Amino acid sequence: MSDLQTVSYDKIDPLENEKPFFVSENGKVYQIVQKREKKFPTFHVILFGIAIPLVTLIMGMIYIGGIWNPVEKVTELNYVIVNSDKGCYTPICAKMDGKGGHFTMINGDRQKALDMIENHDYWAALYVPENFTSDILLNLNAVNKYTLVPVNVDFIYDEVRSYTTINFVKKAFNIMERAFFNTLVKKFDDKGSFNPLFLIDGINYKDVNIHPISGFGQNFATFIFLVIVWIGTIATSIISHFYFPFEDHWLLKKDTKHPILKAMIAKIIFCGAIMIVIDVICSVIPFFCGGKFEIQKGYWAFLGFILFFSLSGLGINNLLIHILPFIFFYLIAVTFMFLQLLSCGGLVDNDIQYDFFKIGRAFPMYYGVKEIRYIYWKSGHQYQGKNCLIIALWAAVTIIASIFMYYLELKVKRRRWLKNNKFLQEKNEKQ
């Protein structure tokens, strides 16, 4: 197949002998490789025998390693005890360290505890009210032998921050609560024993979820939407690169004015139109699934952000497809998508993954998940500016680079066609 057919729409399969535009069939290196491939397919042996199994291994390690034993790291998360009761002994509360996490002990009111969780300073907060110690003392046999006086502590968390991680945290707290209660009872031995009702019921921990999730499906959608959109950008890059008919419509005509500019504008419009259709379809799917679907910032904010996020995917995948042969583009694009999925904080938060997965904080999907959570439930407002900035940087840099690579590709293709056309004309004139 000639150079003219490597990236254009044609009746012949455009993927046959496909290669990047900057690789010429007339080049010495290319011809040497082709001759050796005819004798023995070294390249294909390496590709199928080493490259594909290696990619499979990497993808398996990413997927399995990303969700391997996250509960073990729950003990490394940071929590806070906000004490509003002057009678709460710091040494008692300090005993909680290592029983489900690292606790910081501070004095403050309930609003301070709520603000800390709202700002994601800690994963959970225990708010000890003003009457905590007095209520405990009222349950001593010497004071109140037969009546239970409830002792309440607020357990404050933000479920939207990471649905799965918060569930792990709650399980850890269930284990910690009994250990804390037993320690507390021992500290009051010198005051006498407690009445049986208090020993049975213990301290009542009241769940305070500042941003509840109405259903697991919507939480799942916060990152699956982005994966679907990313798949759409990969598909759009492939279709527009190999099956885009307007290139030949302008490039392969001698008298066309500004053929490269026309082809570039047409491709940009084509890619944008496809992604708009994909994003609109994705955005309306939850409305047909039944149940409660919350978008506190409104549907148009959600759709607008999905369209904005698509730009980063289009930029990255279009850039890759211009510089890599198809098989390598596909393997790298899919591997990168899986890496983003496992490191974006959608399944579990980076804080309870292996340190390697903190690499996700450099990728657009990590910030996309945070922004969708804000649009859905207004959680994580403090990240909004950073979310949009990082995604915009990825989009701007990769789109500019991909457009430049496409310009070079069209320029090479146009020059080769004019050269071949001139050669054919001279040959016909001689005949």
C-alpha positions in Angstrom: 0.0 0.0 0.0 1.3 3.5 -0.8 1.9 6.3 1.6 -1.2 7.9 0.3 -3.4 5.2 1.8 -2.0 4.9 5.3 -4.4 7.2 7.1 -7.2 8.0 4.7 -10.7 6.6 4.1 -10.5 4.1 1.3 -12.2 1.0 0.0 -9.0 -0.8 0.9 -8.6 -1.6 4.6 -6.8 1.5 6.0 -5.2 -0.5 8.8 -3.3 -2.7 6.4 0.5 -1.9 6.8 -0.7 1.1 8.9 2.1 3.3 10.3 2.7 6.9 11.6 2.7 9.6 8.9 6.4 10.4 9.5 7.5 6.9 8.5 8.1 6.7 4.7 7.9 3.5 2.7 10.9 4.8 0.7 13.0 5.2 3.8 16.0 2.8 4.1 15.2 1.7 7.6 11.6 0.9 6.7 12.7 -1.1 3.6 15.3 -3.1 5.6 12.8 -3.9 8.3 10.2 -5.1 5.6 12.8 -7.3 3.9 13.7 -8.9 7.2 10.0 -9.4 8.1 9.5 -11.3 4.9 12.3 -13.7 5.9 11.2 -14.0 9.6 8.4 -12.0 11.3 10.5 -10.7 14.1 8.3 -7.7 14.8 5.1 -9.9 15.1 6.9 -12.4 17.3 7.9 -9.6 19.7 4.4 -8.0 19.5 2.4 -11.2 20.2 5.0 -13.0 22.3 6.2 -10.2 24.6 4.2 -6.9 24.2 0.7 -8.2 24.5 1.4 -10.5 27.5 3.3 -7.7 29.1 0.4 -5.3 28.7 -2.0 -8.0 30.1 0.3 -8.4 33.1 0.4 -4.6 33.7 -3.4 -4.2 33.4 -4.0 -7.1 35.7 -1.6 -5.7 38.3 -3.3 -2.3 38.0 -6.8 -3.6 38.3 -6.2 -6.2 41.1 -3.6 -4.2 42.9 -5.8 -1.1 42.9 -8.4 -2.8 45.1 -6.3 -5.2 47.0 -6.9 -5.2 50.8 -7.9 -1.6 51.2 -9.3 -2.3 54.7 -5.7 -2.8 56.0 -5.0 0.9 55.4 -8.1 2.2 57.2 -6.0 2.3 60.3 -3.7 4.8 58.7 -6.4 7.4 58.0 -6.8 10.5 60.1 -9.8 11.2 62.3 -10.5 13.9 64.9 -12.2 14.1 68.3 -13.8 17.5 68.8 -14.3 17.9 72.6 -16.9 20.3 73.9 -17.0 18.6 77.4 -14.4 19.8 79.9 -14.8 16.6 81.8 -13.5 14.4 79.0 -10.1 13.2 79.9 -7.6 13.5 77.1 -5.7 10.3 78.2 -8.9 8.3 77.8 -9.5 9.6 74.3 -5.9 9.1 73.4 -6.4 5.4 74.0 -8.4 5.4 70.8 -5.2 5.9 68.8 -4.5 2.7 66.9 -8.0 1.2 67.5 -9.2 2.2 64.1 -7.2 5.1 63.0 -5.0 8.1 64.1 -7.0 10.5 66.2 -6.4 14.2 66.8 -7.9 15.6 70.0 -9.0 19.3 69.9 -11.5 21.5 71.8 -14.4 23.0 69.9 -18.1 23.0 69.2 -20.2 20.9 66.9 -20.0 23.3 64.0 -16.2 23.1 64.1 -16.5 19.3 63.7 -18.9 19.7 60.8 -16.7 22.2 59.1 -13.6 19.9 59.4 -15.5 17.1 57.7 -17.0 19.4 55.1 -13.5 20.6 54.2 -12.2 17.0 54.1 -9.6 17.7 56.8 -10.4 14.4 58.4 -12.2 11.2 57.3 -14.5 11.3 60.3 -15.1 13.2 63.5 -16.4 12.3 66.9 -18.1 15.2 68.6 -18.2 14.9 72.4 -21.0 17.2 73.7 -21.0 19.4 76.8 -22.9 16.9 79.0 -20.9 13.9 78.1 -19.2 13.4 81.5 -22.2 14.4 83.5 -24.4 11.8 81.6 -21.8 9.1 82.3 -21.7 9.9 86.0 -25.5 9.7 86.1 -25.3 6.1 85.2 -23.2 5.1 88.2 -25.0 2.8 90.6 -24.3 5.2 93.4 -26.3 7.9 91.6 -28.8 6.0 89.4 -29.1 2.3 89.9 -32.1 1.4 87.7 -32.6 4.1 85.0 -30.5 4.5 81.9 -29.3 8.0 81.1 -28.3 8.0 77.4 -24.8 9.1 76.6 -24.5 10.5 73.1 -21.6 11.2 70.8 -22.0 12.4 67.2 -20.1 10.4 64.5 -19.7 12.8 61.6 -18.6 11.9 58.1 -19.2 12.7 54.4 -20.4 9.7 52.5 -19.9 11.4 49.1 -16.2 11.8 49.7 -15.8 8.1 49.0 -18.7 5.8 49.4 -16.7 2.6 49.7 -14.0 4.1 51.9 -16.5 5.5 54.4 -18.1 2.1 54.7 -14.7 0.7 55.6 -14.2 3.5 58.1 -17.6 2.8 59.7 -16.7 -0.9 60.2 -13.4 0.1 61.8 -15.3 2.5 64.2 -17.7 -0.4 65.2 -14.6 -2.3 66.4 -13.2 0.8 68.1 -16.3 1.8 69.9 -16.4 -1.2 72.2 -12.7 -0.9 73.0 -13.2 2.8 73.9 -16.2 2.0 76.1 -14.3 -0.7 78.0 -11.4 1.7 78.6 -13.8 4.4 79.7 -15.5 2.1 82.2 -12.2 1.2 83.8 -11.3 4.8 84.2 -14.3 5.3 86.5 -13.6 2.3 88.7 -12.8 4.6 91.6 -16.2 6.1 91.3 -18.0 2.8 91.7 -19.7 0.4 89.2 -22.1 1.4 86.5 -25.7 0.2 86.3 -26.4 -2.8 84.1 -28.4 -1.0 81.5 -25.5 1.4 80.8 -23.0 -1.5 80.6 -25.3 -3.2 78.0 -26.2 -0.2 75.9 -22.9 1.7 76.2 -22.4 5.0 74.4 -24.8 5.9 71.7 -23.0 7.0 68.5 -25.3 9.0 66.3 -24.4 8.9 62.6 -24.3 12.4 61.1 -23.8 12.1 57.3 -23.4 15.6 56.0 -23.8 14.6 52.3 -25.9 11.3 52.1 -26.0 9.3 48.8 -29.5 8.3 47.8 -28.3 5.1 46.0 -25.2 3.1 45.2 -26.0 3.4 41.5 -25.5 7.2 41.4 -22.2 6.9 43.3 -21.1 4.3 40.8 -22.0 6.6 38.0 -19.6 9.3 39.2 -16.7 7.5 37.6 -18.4 5.1 35.2 -19.7 8.1 33.3 -16.2 9.3 32.8 -15.0 5.8 31.7 -17.8 5.7 29.1 -16.9 9.1 27.8 -13.2 8.1 27.7 -14.1 5.1 25.6 -16.1 7.5 23.3 -13.0 9.6 22.9 -10.9 6.6 21.9 -13.5 5.5 19.4 -13.8 9.0 18.0 -10.0 9.3 17.6 -9.9 5.9 15.7 -12.9 6.8 13.4 -11.7 10.3 12.6 -8.2 9.1 11.9 -8.8 6.1 9.7 -12.2 6.7 8.2 -12.5 10.4 7.7 -13.5 11.0 4.0 -13.0 14.8 3.9 -9.2 14.6 3.8 -9.1 13.2 0.3 -12.0 15.4 -0.7 -9.7 18.5 -0.4 -6.1 17.2 -0.1 -6.2 15.1 -3.3 -7.3 17.9 -5.6 -4.6 20.1 -7.2 -6.5 23.4 -7.4 -8.2 23.3 -3.9 -7.6 26.5 -1.9 -6.3 25.9 1.7 -6.9 22.1 1.6 -5.0 21.5 4.9 -7.0 24.2 6.8 -10.3 22.9 5.5 -9.5 19.3 6.5 -8.4 20.4 10.0 -11.5 22.5 10.6 -13.7 19.7 9.3 -12.1 17.1 11.6 -12.4 19.3 14.6 -16.1 19.8 13.9 -16.6 16.1 13.2 -14.9 15.1 16.5 -16.8 17.7 18.5 -20.2 16.6 17.0 -19.6 12.9 17.8 -18.6 13.7 21.4 -21.7 15.9 21.9 -23.9 13.0 20.8 -22.1 10.5 23.1 -22.1 12.9 26.1 -25.8 13.7 25.7 -26.8 10.0 25.5 -24.7 9.2 28.6 -26.1 12.2 30.6 -29.8 11.1 30.2 -29.3 7.4 30.9 -29.9 7.8 34.8 -33.3 9.3 34.1 -34.5 6.1 32.6 -33.1 3.8 35.4 -35.8 4.7 38.0 -35.2 5.7 41.6 -33.9 9.0 42.9 -31.3 10.8 40.9 -29.8 14.0 42.4 -28.1 16.8 40.6 -28.0 19.6 43.0 -26.1 21.9 40.6 -28.6 21.1 37.8 -28.5 19.0 34.7 -26.9 21.6 32.4 -24.0 22.0 34.8 -23.5 18.2 34.6 -23.8 18.0 30.8 -21.5 21.1 30.4 -18.8 19.5 32.6 -19.0 16.1 30.7 -18.5 18.0 27.5 -15.6 19.9 29.1 -14.0 16.7 30.4 -14.3 15.1 26.9 -11.8 17.7 25.6 -9.0 16.1 27.6 -9.8 12.7 26.3 -10.0 13.8 22.7 -6.7 15.7 23.0 -4.8 12.8 24.6 -6.1 10.0 22.3 -5.8 12.1 19.1 -2.2 12.9 20.0 -1.4 9.2 20.7 -3.0 8.0 17.5 -0.9 10.5 15.4 2.4 9.3 16.8 1.8 5.5 17.3 0.9 2.6 15.1 -2.6 1.4 15.7 -1.9 -1.7 17.8 0.4 0.3 20.1 -2.1 3.1 20.3 -4.9 0.8 21.3 -2.8 -1.0 24.0 -1.5 2.2 25.5 -4.9 4.0 25.3 -6.8 1.2 27.0 -4.0 0.7 29.7 -4.0 4.4 30.4 -7.8 4.3 30.8 -7.7 1.4 33.2 -4.9 3.2 35.2 -7.1 6.3 35.5 -10.1 4.2 36.5 -8.2 2.5 39.4 -6.5 5.6 40.6 -9.3 8.2 40.2 -10.7 7.6 43.7 -14.0 6.2 42.3 -13.8 2.6 43.6 -11.8 3.3 46.7 -9.9 6.4 47.8 -6.2 6.8 47.1 -5.6 7.0 50.9 -6.3 3.3 51.3 -4.5 2.2 48.2 -0.9 1.4 47.6 1.2 4.6 47.2 1.6 3.9 43.4 -2.0 4.7 42.8 -1.5 8.3 44.0 -0.3 8.8 40.4 -4.0 9.3 39.6 -3.7 12.8 41.1 -1.8 13.8 38.0 -4.6 12.6 35.6 -7.8 14.3 34.5 -10.2 11.5 35.6 -9.2 11.9 39.2 -10.4 15.5 39.1 -13.4 14.6 37.0 -14.7 12.3 39.7 -14.3 15.1 42.3 -16.1 17.6 40.2 -19.1 15.3 39.4 -19.5 14.6 43.1 -19.6 18.4 43.7 -22.2 18.8 40.9 -24.3 15.9 42.2 -24.2 16.6 46.0 -22.1 19.8 46.5 -19.4 17.9 48.3 -15.8 19.0 47.9 -16.5 22.6 46.9 -12.9 23.5 47.8 -11.6 21.4 44.9 -13.7 23.0 42.2 -11.1 25.5 40.9 -8.3 22.9 40.9 -10.5 20.3 39.2 -11.3 22.6 36.3 -7.7 23.9 36.0 -6.0 20.5 35.8 -8.5 19.2 33.3 -8.2 22.4 31.2 -4.4 22.1 31.2 -4.6 18.5 30.0 -7.1 19.5 27.3 -5.2 22.6 26.1 -1.7 21.0 25.9 -2.8 17.8 24.2 -5.3 19.4 21.8 -2.7 21.9 20.6 -0.1 19.1 20.2 -2.6 16.8 18.4 -3.7 19.6 16.0 0.0 20.4 15.3 0.7 16.7 14.6 -2.4 16.5 12.4 -1.2 19.6 10.5 2.2 17.9 9.9 0.5 14.7 8.8 -1.7 16.6 6.3 1.3 18.5 5.0 3.3 15.3 4.4 0.3 13.6 2.8 -0.3 16.6 0.5 3.3 16.9 -0.5 3.5 13.2 -1.3 0.3 13.3 -3.4 1.5 16.4 -5.4 4.9 14.6 -5.9 3.2 11.4 -7.1 0.8 13.3 -9.3 3.6 15.3 -10.9 5.5 12.1 -11.6 2.4 10.6 -13.3 1.8 13.6 -15.4 5.4 13.6 -16.6 5.2 9.9 -17.4 2.0 10.4 -19.4 3.6 13.3 -21.3 6.6 11.1 -22.3 4.3 8.4 -23.5 
